[in-house]
Amino acid sequence: MNPTRREALAAIGAAGIVAGTHAAVAQLPKDGVSPEDRITHGKIRQSVMGWCFKPMTGVTLAKHSREIGLVAIEGISPKDYPAVRELGLKISLVSSHGFMKGPISRDNHKYCAQILKERIDLAVEVGCPSVITFTGMRKKGISDKQGAKNCIDLWKSVIGYAEQKKIRLCLEHLNSRDDTHPMKGHPGYFGDDVDFCVDLIKQVGSPNMKLLFDIYHVQIMDGDLIRRIEETKDIIGHVHTAGNPGRAELDANQEINYPAVMRKLLKIDYHGFVGQEFIPTGDPMKGLIKAVELCDV
């Protein structure tokens, strides 16, 4: 699912892709977004996660997002990066080794190190500030102490490269509680406690090692969102949203007070991206517009 850097850069640089980009953008339909549905404040730099809106293509989602007033997109194929950037959107986060095969096991270290460096280079190419990383899933025979050391050792081995390239690695905390859907929760994920993830980040000891504060996952596993944002303000590098329970829209059927959480992000002078990462249950664009409005404080 994740292309190599060579494949990604080839897709970005190919003349055929560039030519096709212009045609794709020109042929996109109007989405009918009204002025009142657009972002008006813009203090929160909002992005959108592409995987949640499949089968919509990354380019089509980017076009809709631009009309709404979002400034970035993530979680799309690198082959769509040229078209997205031509539309005026930034790439807010570059993917890497995924949450299943992480550095908790030393068997994965060569793979994780290679792909992280490749994605750091890709992030530089497309002007993206961050590359995501994960702990990986628990493995029989690996204690928590050894798993933590394995993760720290791997990140320490690549963080110097990230520093050199001026790219952040963002460790995402995920919930292991929800077992109803493979993307709503991740039973067996090692980094399922946000305080534990914060400790791992601090032990790496680099300003380029950051926390991906996923509001949805933190709410499920730890809660106390506003206070936790204050406590982790110096290491938050990226933020994700979704309604809880169910990872659905940010509507009245879920429990998180998103305007209050966004105001807290402004209060701590967070200047990174907030990526909308909910799974639509109804009209995707109506759900996205509602989420964007709630977060546009």
Summary of the structure (lengths in Angstrom):
residues: 297
radius of gyration: 18.5
end to end distance: 35.5
largest distance: 56.7
contacts: 1022
relative contact order: 0.14
helix: 47%
strand: 13%
